[in-house]
Amino acid sequence: MKRSTWASSVIIGCAALLGFGAALLWQRESPALPVLTDGQFVRPRTPLPEFDLIDDHGRPFTRAALVGHWTLLYFGYTNCPDLCPATLTSLAAMEKSLPANAAPSPKVVFVSVDARRDTPAQLASYVPYFDPGFVGVTAADQAHIEAFAAKLGIAVGINHETDASYTVDHSSAILVVDPAARLAAVLTGPFTADALRADFLRISSAAS
């Protein structure tokens, strides 16, 4: 991603998260909560809206797929030159570094913000490169994915260079979803495996 494109992604991401937070996320933290390295707790935890997406095997992917385990949602696209692969690499390293006696590892879900190019087949060849357990998710069309992202405060903007070539600006946050499919925290980076591991362990052990 070009520096200017990356900067715009950060700007629109911060603006979206702050706007979303004014209504929902950035509520006063309980004094009992630990401090996160790169993010904020969501209090009270907020149920995710219903959605109807498609996973990298072409199967329906709904809110029910998030129930019963912790999930880390990251929005990006497979043609992203640097930010997305760097974040997915950090997430994969974080998963491998979790202590054996920790709670079950979270599932990492990579949500494409480029429905036109990121078909299930494209995601199936891209996402497992970072970790075989990662799940890629897309939508039937761009409007559908952008509507879902907007509900979660994730900004998306397509920059057309030609009809066939374009980049996608997107918020770089990682959303931490608890086993009841509720938003528990928003991590804003910059991400390292060590910081992600420490923050996830703090979040997963905090009272709901």
C-alpha positions in Angstrom: 0.0 0.0 0.0 1.4 3.4 -0.9 2.3 5.8 2.0 -0.5 8.1 1.0 -3.0 5.3 0.8 -1.8 3.9 4.1 -2.2 7.3 5.7 -5.7 7.7 4.4 -6.6 4.3 5.7 -5.3 5.2 9.1 -7.2 8.5 9.1 -10.5 7.1 7.9 -10.1 4.2 10.3 -9.5 6.4 13.3 -12.4 8.7 12.3 -14.8 5.7 11.9 -13.8 4.1 15.2 -14.1 7.4 17.1 -17.5 8.1 15.5 -18.7 4.6 16.3 -17.3 4.8 19.7 -19.2 8.0 20.5 -22.4 6.0 20.2 -21.3 2.6 21.3 -17.7 1.7 22.0 -15.7 4.3 23.9 -17.6 4.1 27.1 -15.9 4.7 30.5 -13.9 1.6 31.5 -14.5 -0.2 34.7 -11.6 0.6 37.1 -11.1 -3.2 37.5 -10.2 -3.7 33.9 -6.5 -4.1 32.9 -4.9 -1.6 30.5 -4.5 -2.8 27.0 -1.3 -2.2 25.0 -3.0 -1.3 21.7 -6.7 -0.7 22.2 -9.8 -0.3 24.4 -12.3 -2.6 26.1 -15.9 -2.3 25.0 -18.2 -1.9 28.0 -20.8 -3.2 28.1 -20.0 -5.9 25.6 -22.1 -5.3 22.5 -23.8 -8.1 20.5 -22.7 -8.2 16.9 -25.5 -7.6 14.4 -26.9 -10.4 12.3 -25.1 -10.8 9.0 -25.0 -13.2 6.0 -21.5 -13.6 4.5 -19.7 -16.4 2.6 -16.6 -18.3 3.8 -13.6 -19.5 1.8 -15.3 -22.8 1.1 -18.4 -21.1 -0.4 -20.5 -21.8 2.7 -22.8 -19.3 4.5 -21.0 -17.5 7.3 -23.3 -16.0 9.8 -23.2 -14.6 13.4 -23.7 -18.2 14.6 -20.2 -19.0 13.4 -18.8 -16.7 16.1 -20.6 -18.4 19.0 -18.7 -20.7 21.4 -15.2 -19.4 21.0 -13.2 -16.2 20.9 -12.7 -14.5 17.5 -10.4 -11.9 16.1 -12.0 -10.1 13.2 -9.6 -8.3 10.8 -10.8 -6.5 7.6 -8.5 -6.4 4.6 -8.1 -7.7 1.1 -5.8 -10.1 -0.7 -4.3 -7.5 -3.1 -3.1 -5.4 -0.2 0.6 -5.1 -0.6 1.8 -4.6 3.0 -0.6 -3.8 5.8 -2.8 -6.8 5.5 0.0 -9.5 5.1 2.0 -7.9 8.0 -1.1 -8.0 10.3 -1.9 -11.6 9.4 1.7 -12.6 9.9 1.6 -11.0 13.4 -1.7 -12.8 14.2 -0.3 -16.1 13.1 2.8 -15.6 15.3 0.6 -14.6 18.2 -1.5 -17.8 17.9 1.7 -19.9 17.9 3.0 -18.0 21.0 0.0 -18.5 23.2 1.0 -20.5 26.3 -0.2 -24.1 26.4 -2.2 -23.5 29.6 -4.0 -20.5 28.1 -7.7 -20.5 27.1 -8.4 -22.0 23.7 -6.8 -19.9 20.9 -9.1 -17.4 19.2 -10.2 -18.0 15.7 -8.9 -15.5 13.3 -11.4 -14.4 10.6 -10.1 -12.3 7.7 -13.1 -10.3 6.3 -12.4 -9.1 2.7 -13.3 -5.5 1.9 -12.9 -6.3 -1.8 -15.8 -8.5 -2.8 -15.3 -8.1 -6.5 -11.8 -9.7 -6.5 -11.8 -11.8 -3.3 -13.9 -14.7 -4.3 -14.1 -17.7 -1.9 -11.5 -19.5 -4.1 -9.2 -16.5 -4.0 -9.5 -16.4 -0.2 -9.0 -20.2 0.1 -5.6 -19.8 -1.7 -4.5 -16.7 0.3 -5.6 -17.0 3.9 -4.2 -20.5 4.8 -0.7 -19.3 3.7 -0.5 -17.4 7.0 -2.2 -20.1 9.1 -4.3 -23.1 8.1 -6.7 -22.4 10.9 -7.5 -18.8 9.6 -10.9 -18.3 7.9 -11.5 -16.1 5.0 -14.9 -14.4 4.5 -16.4 -12.4 1.7 -19.8 -11.3 0.5 -22.0 -11.5 -2.6 -21.2 -7.9 -3.6 -19.3 -4.9 -2.4 -22.3 -3.0 -1.1 -23.1 -6.0 1.2 -19.6 -6.1 2.7 -19.4 -2.3 3.1 -22.7 -2.3 4.9 -21.5 -5.0 7.3 -18.2 -3.2 7.9 -20.0 0.1 8.6 -22.1 -1.5 11.3 -18.9 -2.3 13.1 -17.2 1.0 12.6 -14.8 -0.2 9.9 -14.3 2.4 7.2 -13.9 1.2 3.6 -13.0 3.3 0.5 -12.1 2.1 -3.0 -9.5 4.2 -4.9 -10.0 3.5 -8.6 -6.9 3.9 -10.8 -8.4 2.2 -13.8 -11.4 -0.1 -14.3 -9.2 -3.1 -13.6 -6.8 -1.7 -11.0 -7.7 -0.2 -7.7 -6.7 -0.1 -4.0 -8.9 -0.3 -1.0 -8.5 1.9 2.1 -9.8 0.3 5.2 -9.6 0.6 9.0 -6.8 -1.5 10.4 -8.5 -2.3 13.7 -8.8 -5.9 15.0 -12.2 -6.6 16.7 -12.1 -9.0 19.6 -15.4 -11.0 19.8 -16.2 -13.1 22.8 -17.8 -16.6 22.8 -21.3 -15.0 23.0 -20.6 -13.2 19.7 -20.3 -9.8 21.5 -17.7 -7.2 20.8 -15.4 -7.2 23.8 -12.5 -4.9 22.6 -11.1 -3.0 19.7 -7.3 -3.3 19.1 -5.9 -0.4 17.1 -2.2 -1.3 16.6 0.5 -1.1 15.4 0.4 -4.8 15.9 3.2 -7.1 17.1 2.8 -10.8 18.1 3.8 -10.0 21.7 1.4 -7.1 22.1 -1.5 -9.1 20.5 -0.8 -12.1 22.8 -0.7 -9.9 26.0 -3.9 -8.0 25.0 -5.8 -11.1 24.1 -5.0 -12.8 27.4 -6.0 -9.7 29.3 -9.3 -9.5 27.4 -10.2 -13.2 27.6 -9.6 -13.3 31.3 -11.5 -10.1 32.1 -15.0 -10.3 33.5 -17.7 -9.9 30.9 
